[in-house]
Amino acid sequence: MKCAAILMCVAGVALCGNGCTGRAISEGLGEVKGATGLVMPIQPASTAANRDELADYHDFKLGEITDDIGGRVPRDFRFLLREEFARQLAAKKLPSERRGKTLLIRGSIVHYEDAGHVGMFLSPLEEVICRTEFVDAHTGRVLAVANCIGRTETTLQLGPKTKAEGLAKAFVSWIDKRYPTTGRSGDEGD
């Protein structure tokens, strides 16, 4: 009986240690990779992501992002989102020119979550969800609709800046999957 109790205690410590170790590893990885951005299509642009679908677009603009949850979104979030959007476009070498067609990204924030006590122990810690439309700026035609999600997954990177980074990553990843690999900023053909 005494031996069984000791074995149960040892097993409990080992399991707890593995959980804490796993959390420490994911915190470290999260610090390096930053926020995550996810796209959940509602009205897809086409049946499959086509690399040349946005080939005629040479300018990608962030339009109005509204707060549809009663003012819970921090004032500086939209400014941080615009900064991050420009940074993510540059990182993917997507063009930002005044020639060709313009794709407008607009939407409404339908969920904005700050980390609470439970979020400190479970993941994701924080997230923002934006009902997003990808629109041809000239014609006003909506090309696609998606819920774009920005998440923070580490306790070291909480706050609006990281959620803005994740949401910008979601917007840009949608564009990146539909834009040709050639013709990007920094290509020799430019």
N, C-alpha and C positions, 0 to 999 in steps of 0.2 A: 504494500500500500504506500509506504513512504517512498519507495523507488519510483512508483507511478507518478506521484505528486512532483518529484524532482524532475522527471522526464517531461511532464507537462509544463513546468516552469521554464525549462531549457527550450522546449519547442516554442513557447510563447515569446521568449526573448529573441529567439532566432527569427521568428516570423516578423516581429516588430522591427527588428534590425533591418531585415530585408526591405520592409516597407519604407522605413526612413531613408535607407540607402537609395532606393528607387526614386524617392521624392527629391533627394539631394542631386541625383544624376539629372533628373528632368529639370530641376531649377537651373543647373549649370548649362544644359543644352538650350533652355529657353532664353537664358541671358545672352547666349551667342547668336541664336537665330531670330530673336525678337518675337513680335506678335505674329499670329497666324491670320490668314485671310481665306475665307471659304465663300464659294458661290453656289447657291442652291437655285437652279433654274426653275422659273415658274412658266414663262413663255419663251422657249428657246428660239434663238435666231434661226436655226435650221435643225434638222434631225441629228447632225453631228457637227462637232467643231471643225470648221474648214479653215485651214491655215491662210487662205487667200480671201476670206470673207470680207475683211476690212482693208483690202489692198488700196482702195481708192481714197481712204481717209489718211490725212497727213497732219491733222490737228485733233487733239483729244482734250476736251475742256470739262472741268467740273462745274456743273450748273448748280442750281439751288438745291440744297439739302435742308429739308424742313424738320422741325421737331414736332412729331405727332403724338408725343406722350406727355404733354402738359408742362413743358418748361423744365424737365429733369435733365436735359442735356446741358453740360456746362457751356458758358458763352464762348470760351476760347476753342471749343472742339472743332467748329467749322474752319477756323483759321488753321489749326493744327492739321486738319484733314487736307486742306488745300496745299500746305507745305509738303506733307507726306505724299500726296498724289503726284506732285511735280517730281519729287525725289524718286518715287517708284517708276515713273515713266522714263526718267533718265537712266535708271539702273537697268531697265530692259531695253534701252536704246531705241525707244519708240519716238517717232518724229513729233515735233511741236512746231509746225510751220504754218504760215498763213496761206498756203497754196493747197489746192485740192479740197476735199470735203472735210467737214468737221463733225466729229462724234461728240455728242453732249451726254454727260452722265449726270442724271438728276435723281432725286429720291426723297424719301421721308423716313426718318428714324422711327421705328416702331417698338424698339426695345433698347434700353440703355441700363446696364447693370454695373454697379460698383461692387467690389468684393466685400462681403460681409464676413462674419465669423465662420460660417459654414464654408464659404468660398476659400478661406485660408487653408482648409484641409482637403477640399475636393477640387477637381479641376474640370472645366476651365474656371479660372478665378473671376474674370470679368469679361463681358462681351457687349457689343453693340450690333444691332441688326437694322439694316437699311433696306427698305423695299425700293429697289433700284430699277430705273429705266435707262436703256441705252438708246439714244435718239439721234437720228440724222438731223443735224442742226438746220440744214437748208429747207428740207421738206416737212420737218416735224414728225416724220414717221417713226414710231417706236419699233426698233429692231428686235429688242428682247427685253424681258422683265425677269428679275431675279431677286432673291433675298441675299444680300451680301453681308457677311458676318466678319467682324474683327474681334479677335480674342487675345487676351493676355493669359498666359499660362504659368507665370512665375510670380512669386511674392515680391521679387525685386523690381518688377516692371509694371506696377499698378498705375492706373491713372489715365486721363484722357489722351495723352500723347501716344501711349502704346496702343490704345484702342483705335485711334486715328490711323496709326501705322498699319494695323491689321485690316481695317476697312479699305484703306488705299491699296493694300496688297490685293485684296479681293477684286476691286475694280480693275486694276491693271492686269491681274492674271486672266480675267475674262477677255480683255483686249489682246493680250499677248498670245493667247491660244488661237486667235483668229487673224493675226497679222502675219504677213510673210516674213520669213527669216532674212530675206534680202531687202534692201531699201531702208534699213534702219539707220539711225544717226550713228556716224562713225564708220559705216561701211565704206569700202573703197570705191564703190560705184556711185556714191553721193557726190 
